Amino acid sequence: MKRIICYIGVLAALACSKDQVEPEEEYVVYEPTPVSLDIPEFFSNAILDPVIPPNNPLTKEGIALGKKLFFDPLLSVDQSISCADCHMPINAFTDKETFSEGVAGAKGTRNSMPLFNLAWNYDERFFWDGSAFGLERQVFHPVTDIKEMGNTWERVVNDLAASKEYPVLFQKAFGEEGIDSIKVSRAIAQFERTLISSNSKFDQSLRGEIELTQEEENGLAVFLDETRGDCFHCHGNPNNPLWTDNIFHNNGLDSAFVDVGLGKVSGDPADNGKFKTPSLRNLAFTAPYMHDGRFETLKEVIDFYSEGLQPSETIDPLMKKVAQGGVQLTENDKQDLIAFLLTLSDQQFIANPDFTP
């Protein structure tokens, strides 16, 4: 009887032992929360809907993940710089330096482009030379460029997977386990699509909330006048809230090219010297100007278009007064044009807590 009791006791002990084994972690299925862009009414009324790929819909969790990744130096090889180091919120997501500094002090050859209203880039060509097709794909270049983050995607993915936070954040954002470069790029692209600038002084004047000064009104007239500033062909007019055509032009910066821009991407010599038209929004925060950051001030930019155009074989036909060196503005018109351009700057955008860490 004792043996039976002992045997039963052993079985009971074994059963208890099994009960104490840690159960496998239960798999949790996350359903990301769909969200829509907060599109300004003027944008909806004036231009086409934003570009949002069907395979990367906006979600609350995806945007939050993208924002965290954007500000995280973990993406760089030595974990010293993040996307935000070259695209600073206070500078409308560009860099105040002529050329941004990457890992180990390396510097590129082009000025960092500002980031806002990217969802309305309808031809989906990004970078100064249009070398990235799609907002998702443009994320790939800076991570691996030796003059920027200098990393490999294998290392990035391994570092993210080894962290305490990111595996769950990716699972919540995409509804499945696993981290890869595609998910990284999609998350960052989701965040970047939320960077909408639409509340400049000029926007407020269009809404009837404030009035422009006489100087600013004259500056707008100079901007739209083909016999004076003639700026609207590339940068649009008050009916285009983007203030860019998002097309590539040779605007007469050089007669010979150190950087051929779009020509290197397309392989067509007719594209040499062409670069993407930047938006005129937020010029108060985005100096220096042009693809190579050669101009420190708006005064220098206006002087260039007025008296400094350089002829070349591929100069845009829109530069109609290149033979005269430029549009030959009066000093008063120059000052008023600058006053108008500054009304396109959006203080609320650079201070938006949704866009800062």
C-alpha angles and dihedrals in degrees: 000000000000090000091052091049091049091048091050089047091052090051090049091050091050091049091051090048091054091049090056094056111113108256118235113267110264114245110241120207113212123201110204114228113244117228135180128223114261093239116193113241091238091056091050092050098043109036142026124280118279121268111255115165115231090230092056109043118176116262133174091239094044093052092047091050092047091051092050091049092047091059097037119102088201087093092068123081095246094029090241104119138035133197087266093061089071095029106045120185092221089059095047087266098306133100126261089215119089090235122017120238116238131188117323090013095292116157132204129219101242134065116253111260119234117246121225139110088017094147089072096059092114100186089051094223111144136187125042090286099038092242095143120067110205132010091259093056096048088067092067099064104061094047093061101028109113090218092054123030096341094204137132123236091232090059093044092052093046092050092049092047091050094053123098096233111033103067091060093041091054091046091052093046097049104023094239141074123262140063127233139155093264092059091046091053093045093051094049091046090053091054093046091054089061092060097103122165114194111131107081123139088262091052089052090051091052088054090052093245097120139005128240120238120253089255092052092048091051089048089057089049090052089049092054098039114100090203093054125023097354090188101139099081092075101021102039129223138267089292091063111067091190094066091210136077090217087226130127120252140171098228097186101265094138141014090211125031130231088174113034094193114191090013091072091052098044097035088224115126088209087070095054112127095016119133134173117275107245121218117260091221117113097012088151088070106031107068133167100064139214127036092290097037092239096148119067097187140033088241089063091049093051092045088054094053090043101048111353110068115138121211121230139158093263101039112140116259087229087073087080097163099049090119088062091046093252145324094310100224123191117246090249092053090048091054093046092047090054090048090054094046090054090057087070092068117108115211091181091058096057091045097046108128090209088067099047130073 
